[in-house]
Amino acid sequence: MKQIDYISIDSFISTHPSPLFQTVVEDVQSKFGHLTSKDALLSICLANHQNHVKKTYASRSSDEMVEKYFKIYTEIVEKDPNAPLQNSVMLNLSNQFDVPPALMARLLLKKKFTVDFDNDSNIHVKEEVSRLIKNPQLIEDKRLCFEVSQCIIFDAGYGPLTDTIRHLVGIEFEDILVQNVKQLDIPYQDETELRRLGFDKTPDVKLEVPIAVNGQPVCWIESKASFGTPDSHKQYLHDQYYSYLNRFGPGLVIYWFGFVEELSYELIPKGIIMMDQFPPESSITKLSSAKVSFGAF
């Protein structure tokens, strides 16, 4: 995707009037579906949403604001404690104050525990909140269980459910990468093997004998089940890619849902190729270990 198209999409998301993430995604996919796939647009929406959450977290989660959320929540719930469990107060607060539902649930659950167990040194609030956010069915209070569960279920862009889905999708595409490498009959080491050898930062696949892709040497391959945005790519460069480059030599990054095209230009001379699919066999040259040992790379 050209940078100018990405900027248009990102700007549309940032200025969208709806507080509902799913509504934003649907509108983006409708308006920009001619540019790329729905999965790519969803990935761009997720990246934008998470950046927004990071930027606004401090103001949205201040003690003053949490006190305000908690006051409104308790007043509504205590006004009619026997009301049927139909409409979620926490979800309404989430929309009203532009706070992701899962984050609203976490903030209010932490506040409630702080109030209820203020003098109980045996309760570790942070750990207990994390445990119950991941397993809301364990919350004994029926109303609170309902509220937290609704926030987790209806949060499509933040929280444990989204994290789990992204993790599973990531594993799926890592497996696709490995299957492609196996089909080429190229010996390789995966992350588990590399960590066993003592490497702390490891690519998904380290080729024991490098290959050439369109004439460019590749010693390792990293799989990213996402769209490569400027921000996410910059972070990956700092946290991962440059480390792989220094330790293992030149490599290939696959952003399965696409990337901003201009990001790849400056990396090719440095030894990193970016693609949105596993390279076709016609573009791959297998190299013998003899060639490698004589300084081909």
C-alpha positions in Angstrom: 0.0 0.0 0.0 1.2 3.5 -0.9 1.9 5.8 2.1 -0.6 8.3 0.8 -3.4 5.7 0.9 -2.4 4.6 4.4 -2.5 8.2 5.6 -6.0 8.6 4.2 -7.2 5.5 6.0 -5.5 6.4 9.3 -6.9 10.0 9.2 -10.4 8.6 8.5 -10.1 6.3 11.5 -8.7 9.1 13.8 -11.5 11.5 13.0 -14.4 9.0 13.0 -17.2 10.2 15.2 -18.3 6.8 16.5 -17.0 5.6 19.9 -17.8 2.0 18.8 -14.8 0.2 17.4 -16.8 -2.2 15.4 -18.7 0.6 13.7 -15.4 2.3 12.7 -14.1 -1.0 11.3 -17.2 -1.5 9.2 -17.1 2.0 7.8 -13.4 1.7 7.0 -13.9 -1.6 5.2 -16.8 -0.1 3.2 -14.9 3.0 2.2 -11.4 1.6 1.5 -12.2 -2.0 0.5 -11.0 -1.2 -3.0 -7.5 -0.6 -1.7 -6.8 -3.8 0.2 -8.3 -6.7 2.0 -10.7 -6.6 5.0 -8.1 -8.3 7.2 -5.5 -5.6 6.3 -8.0 -2.8 7.1 -9.0 -4.5 10.4 -5.3 -4.6 11.3 -4.9 -0.9 10.5 -7.9 -0.1 12.7 -6.5 -2.2 15.6 -3.2 -0.4 15.4 -4.8 3.0 15.3 -7.1 2.1 18.2 -4.3 0.8 20.4 -2.2 3.9 19.7 -5.2 6.0 20.7 -5.6 4.0 23.9 -1.9 4.5 24.8 -2.1 8.3 24.1 -5.2 8.8 26.2 -4.6 6.2 29.0 -3.1 8.7 31.5 -6.0 11.1 31.3 -8.7 8.4 31.0 -7.4 6.4 34.0 -6.5 9.2 36.4 -7.7 8.8 40.0 -10.1 11.6 39.5 -11.7 10.0 36.4 -11.9 6.5 38.0 -13.6 8.1 41.0 -16.1 9.6 38.6 -16.8 6.4 36.7 -17.1 4.5 40.0 -19.5 7.0 41.5 -21.8 6.9 38.4 -21.6 3.1 38.3 -22.4 2.5 42.0 -25.3 5.0 41.9 -27.0 3.3 39.0 -26.5 -0.2 40.3 -27.5 0.6 43.9 -30.6 2.4 42.7 -32.1 -0.8 41.4 -29.9 -3.8 42.6 -32.5 -6.3 41.5 -32.8 -5.0 38.0 -32.6 -7.7 35.3 -29.2 -8.2 33.8 -29.9 -6.7 30.3 -28.1 -3.4 29.8 -24.6 -3.1 30.9 -23.8 0.1 32.9 -20.1 -0.4 32.3 -20.6 -0.6 28.6 -22.6 2.6 28.6 -19.9 4.3 30.6 -17.3 3.1 28.2 -19.1 4.7 25.3 -19.8 7.9 27.2 -16.2 8.5 28.2 -14.4 7.0 25.2 -12.7 4.2 27.2 -12.3 0.7 25.8 -14.8 -1.6 27.5 -12.2 -4.0 28.8 -10.2 -1.1 30.2 -13.3 0.3 31.9 -14.0 -3.1 33.4 -10.4 -3.3 34.7 -10.5 0.2 36.2 -13.8 -0.3 38.0 -13.0 -3.8 39.2 -9.7 -2.5 40.7 -11.5 0.5 42.3 -14.2 -1.8 43.8 -11.5 -4.1 45.2 -9.6 -1.2 46.6 -12.7 0.0 48.4 -13.9 -3.4 49.6 -10.6 -4.8 50.7 -8.9 -1.6 51.8 -7.6 -3.1 55.1 -7.0 -6.6 53.9 -3.3 -7.1 53.4 -3.9 -10.6 52.1 -5.6 -9.3 48.9 -3.2 -8.4 46.1 -5.6 -6.2 44.1 -3.6 -6.0 40.9 -3.1 -9.8 40.6 -6.7 -10.5 41.6 -8.1 -8.0 39.0 -5.9 -9.5 36.3 -7.1 -13.0 37.2 -10.8 -12.1 37.1 -10.5 -10.0 33.9 -9.2 -13.2 32.2 -11.8 -15.4 34.0 -14.9 -13.1 34.7 -17.0 -16.2 35.4 -15.2 -16.5 38.7 -16.6 -13.2 40.0 -19.1 -14.2 42.7 -21.2 -11.0 42.5 -23.7 -11.8 39.7 -24.1 -8.2 38.7 -20.4 -7.5 38.6 -19.8 -10.8 36.8 -22.3 -9.7 34.1 -20.9 -6.2 33.8 -17.3 -7.4 33.4 -18.2 -10.2 31.0 -20.1 -7.9 28.8 -17.2 -5.5 28.6 -14.8 -8.3 27.7 -17.2 -9.8 25.1 -18.0 -6.6 23.3 -14.5 -5.1 23.2 -13.4 -5.9 19.7 -10.2 -3.8 19.8 -8.7 -4.1 23.3 -8.4 -6.6 26.2 -7.9 -10.3 26.8 -10.3 -11.6 24.1 -8.6 -9.5 21.4 -5.1 -10.5 22.7 -6.1 -14.2 22.5 -7.4 -13.9 19.0 -4.3 -12.1 17.8 -2.1 -14.7 19.5 -3.9 -17.6 17.7 -3.8 -15.8 14.4 0.0 -15.2 14.9 0.5 -18.9 15.6 -1.5 -19.8 12.5 0.7 -17.7 10.2 3.9 -18.8 11.8 2.8 -22.4 11.0 2.2 -21.3 7.3 5.7 -19.9 7.2 7.2 -23.1 8.6 5.3 -25.3 6.2 6.6 -23.2 3.2 10.2 -23.5 4.5 9.7 -27.3 4.8 8.4 -27.6 1.3 11.7 -26.0 0.0 13.5 -28.7 2.0 15.7 -26.1 3.7 17.2 -27.0 7.1 16.1 -24.4 9.7 15.9 -23.7 13.4 12.7 -22.3 15.1 12.4 -20.0 18.1 12.3 -22.9 20.6 15.6 -24.3 19.3 17.3 -20.9 19.2 16.2 -20.1 22.8 17.5 -23.5 23.9 20.9 -22.4 22.4 20.8 -19.2 24.6 19.5 -16.6 22.2 17.1 -14.2 23.9 15.8 -12.4 20.7 15.0 -14.8 17.9 13.2 -14.7 14.5 10.5 -17.2 13.8 12.8 -19.1 11.4 16.6 -19.1 11.2 17.8 -20.8 8.1 20.8 -23.1 8.6 21.8 -22.5 5.0 20.8 -19.1 3.6 18.8 -18.6 0.5 18.6 -15.7 -2.0 15.3 -14.0 -2.7 15.3 -12.0 -6.0 19.1 -12.0 -5.6 19.0 -10.7 -2.0 20.5 -12.9 0.8 18.1 -14.2 3.5 19.4 -15.9 6.7 16.2 -15.6 8.7 12.5 -15.0 8.3 10.1 -13.2 10.6 6.3 -13.7 10.4 3.9 -10.8 11.3 0.2 -11.6 11.1 -0.6 -7.9 10.8 -0.4 -4.8 8.6 3.0 -3.1 8.8 2.1 0.5 9.9 4.9 3.1 10.2 4.6 3.1 14.0 4.5 -0.7 14.5 7.3 -1.2 12.0 9.5 1.3 13.7 9.0 -0.4 17.0 9.7 -3.9 15.5 12.9 -2.5 13.9 14.1 -1.3 17.3 13.0 -4.3 19.3 13.6 -7.1 16.9 14.8 -6.7 13.3 18.1 -4.9 13.9 19.0 -7.4 16.6 18.3 -10.3 14.1 20.4 -8.4 11.5 23.3 -8.0 13.8 23.3 -11.6 15.1 22.2 -13.6 12.1 22.8 -11.5 9.0 20.3 -10.3 6.3 16.7 -11.5 6.5 13.1 -11.3 5.4 10.0 -9.9 7.2 6.6 -11.1 6.0 3.7 -8.8 6.9 0.9 -11.1 5.8 -1.7 -8.4 5.7 0.5 -5.9 3.8 2.5 -2.9 4.7 3.3 0.7 3.8 5.3 0.3 0.6 7.7 3.1 1.3 8.9 1.5 4.5 10.7 -1.2 2.6 12.9 1.1 0.5 15.4 2.1 3.1 15.8 -1.4 4.5 16.9 -3.3 1.3 20.4 -1.7 1.3 20.6 -2.6 5.0 19.8 -6.3 4.4 16.1 -6.6 5.3 13.5 -7.5 2.7 9.8 -6.9 3.3 7.1 -8.9 1.6 3.3 -9.7 2.1 3.6 -13.4 1.2 6.1 -16.2 1.2 8.3 -15.6 -1.8 7.4 -17.7 -4.9 9.7 -20.5 -5.6 10.8 -18.9 -8.9 12.3 -16.0 -6.9 14.3 -18.3 -4.5 17.8 -19.5 -5.1 19.1 -22.2 -2.8 22.7 -21.8 -1.9 25.2 -24.4 -0.9 27.0 -24.2 2.4 30.2 -24.0 0.4 29.1 -20.7 -1.2 28.2 -19.3 2.2 31.5 -20.3 3.8 33.4 -18.5 1.1 31.9 -15.2 1.9 28.9 -15.0 -0.3 27.3 -13.0 2.5 
